[in-house]
Amino acid sequence: AQIIDLLPWDDVLPAARRALEDLAPFHLGMLIDAMLDPASDFVIRRRLPRIVRTVGSHRSLEGLVDGLNDARFEVRYHCSRAIGRILTSNPELSLDRARTIAVVERELSVPPQRWRGYHLLDRPEIGEQAGSSVPTEDSSRFREHIFLLLATIVGREPLDGLGDAGVQGALPVV
């Protein structure tokens, strides 16, 4: 629990993440609880999805899906990336289609003037972007988030070639 409290400190973040990733399989419930608790520091909530995703299990997947209900876009965004990573690494896992569609519909109900204002304080790591053209503008992150969610239920291939719609490359290599 004390290591979780170190996540907001950039100077110790790499060491704290490594320690939590090693401990994650044994303390997954505590990590998910901290990520989902609206009283937890926002920095902790937005950094925990990257740690939770290291455990490729139904429990971690469900925790990340619950994280898609967070009031803050950045937490939801990092949860969608983590979900994509887990599903790519663990093809035997899947999401409830109706629940995912409900999340996508809720996200799409946000007016464009609001999602254009979404900004990420924590960028995806360089290693996560290798071989992909991840959007650099924050407003593109919203579209990336939507397409990552859609890819969990229809697969990546149908969404990868949508070039003219301005989403080509919206799906990073996860």
Buried (B, 14 or more C-beta within 10 A) or exposed (E): EEBBEBBBEEEEBEEBBEBBBEBBEEBBEBBBBBBBEEEBBBBBBBBBBBBBBBBBBEEBBBBBBEBBEBEEBBBBBBBBBBBBBBBBEBEEBEBEEEEBBEBBEEBEEEEEEEBEEBEEEBEBEEEBBEEBEBBEEBEBBBBBBBBBBBBBBEEBEEBBEBEEEEBEBBBBBB
